[in-house]
């Protein structure tokens, strides 16, 4: 079974397309994790404030 140049070029094209899709997905996941990570600190402060308000009977 011999591979032609056209077949090899198609294989390279498919591999590069898969690589680009993976890079795009990595970027999207990185942005999503960055947003969730920054919300984690705000969420922690909100939980602490709610606990303090609950303990001081201000809720």
Buried (B, 14 or more C-beta within 10 A) or exposed (E): EEEEEEEEEEEEEEEEEEEEEEEEEEEEEEEEEEEEEEEEEEEEEEEEEEEEEEEEEEE
